[in-house]
Amino acid sequence: MNQLGITGDFDVLPTIGSKEFIAWLPTVLESKKVLYPKIAYPTYLVSAQLAHAEHQAVDIDPNQWPASDLLWVNSPSNPTGRVAPLSELEAIIKYSRKNKSVVASDECYINFPATISAPTPLSIFNAAAGNNENILGIYSLSKRSNMAGYRAGLVVGDSALIAKIREVRKHAGMILSAPVQAAMIAALGDEKHVRVQADRYAQRRSILRPALEALGFKVEHTEAGLYIWCTRGEADMDSVAFLADRGVLVTPGHFYGEAGAQYIRVALTATDDEITRAAARMHE
Ligand SMILES: Cc1ncc(COP(=O)(O)O)c(C=O)c1O
């Protein structure tokens, strides 16, 4: 965990993949008001709905945010690949301290910078300066170690908060099996396979990005993670249909919020061979 830059008091809790943890966190914490980014992974909204909590999609600047008791942060972002700079993470921590709001920072793509030489994206813990009160970092072995089928995730941070969460979760049966925990320990003890995976995504990005640009797509953000976020300034479904005609399936941006309605998300999760062939078809 020292790659996260975490210092001070903290605890770690394994989860059955990170999606279930995200979906149920506001219910477990009995949150009343939940904030999440305007363009975001849909489960943040689902989490608030499951908890019957008030919810609001917010822009990037924490100075504009209303008071809340739970805040979803996602850097590197799915779908945009945007990475929050340190100043933004510091502003988020400041907001949390002022409002006593839990920061749930979903950092499942933290291991995948856009290029091999790019710096590793920062964690919320880089901005917490050893005071982890109300701060949770959420990680997924589905991404880091390509182990989606194992359903293995973990949450790190405020030990008092994690104790409270653990207490509810154990009575709700949200307990990870011992064999999967053993597999997690093995995977988390090795960094080599993570670098191989990161290089693989960087390589695929370097093939797909110019192919999209040659077709008139403008790439935005895409600083890290598993996706290319781009636009041709038209309705997302027109871009989806345009690429489908070339045998390439992409996700329409409106899946991630209205603000994504002119964007598409292109995943780097197909095989190397499929990515190479898709790029060739796009260049034809
Ligand atoms: C931002 C984000 N968080 C969490 C998850 C959930 O992953 P898992 O439940 O496999 O750990 C995903 C999966 O796509 C994701 O994109």
The ligand as an SDF file (V2000), in Angstrom:
LIG
                    3D

 16 16  0  0  0  0  0  0  0  0999 V2000
  -14.7290    3.3330  -11.8550 C   0  0  0  0  0  0  0  0  0  0  0  0
  -15.0360    1.9060  -11.5590 C   0  0  0  0  0  0  0  0  0  0  0  0
  -15.1740    1.5440  -10.2690 N   0  0  0  0  0  0  0  0  0  0  0  0
  -15.4480    0.2700   -9.9360 C   0  0  0  0  0  0  0  0  0  0  0  0
  -15.6050   -0.7210  -10.8950 C   0  0  0  0  0  0  0  0  0  0  0  0
  -15.9720   -2.1040  -10.4420 C   0  0  0  0  0  0  0  0  0  0  0  0
  -15.0150   -3.0790  -10.6620 O   0  0  0  0  0  0  0  0  0  0  0  0
  -15.0150   -4.4380   -9.8460 P   0  0  0  0  0  0  0  0  0  0  0  0
  -16.3450   -4.6200   -9.1910 O   0  0  0  0  0  0  0  0  0  0  0  0
  -14.7640   -5.4960  -10.8680 O   0  0  0  0  0  0  0  0  0  0  0  0
  -13.9240   -4.3410   -8.8290 O   0  0  0  0  0  0  0  0  0  0  0  0
  -15.4640   -0.3800  -12.2480 C   0  0  0  0  0  0  0  0  0  0  0  0
  -15.6440   -1.4040  -13.2850 C   0  0  0  0  0  0  0  0  0  0  0  0
  -15.7160   -1.1870  -14.4530 O   0  0  0  0  0  0  0  0  0  0  0  0
  -15.1650    0.9660  -12.5710 C   0  0  0  0  0  0  0  0  0  0  0  0
  -15.0030    1.3520  -13.8440 O   0  0  0  0  0  0  0  0  0  0  0  0
  1  2  1  0
  2  3  1  0
  2 15  2  0
  3  4  2  0
  4  5  1  0
  5  6  1  0
  5 12  2  0
  6  7  1  0
  7  8  1  0
  8  9  2  0
  8 10  1  0
  8 11  1  0
 12 13  1  0
 12 15  1  0
 13 14  2  0
 15 16  1  0
M  END
$$$$
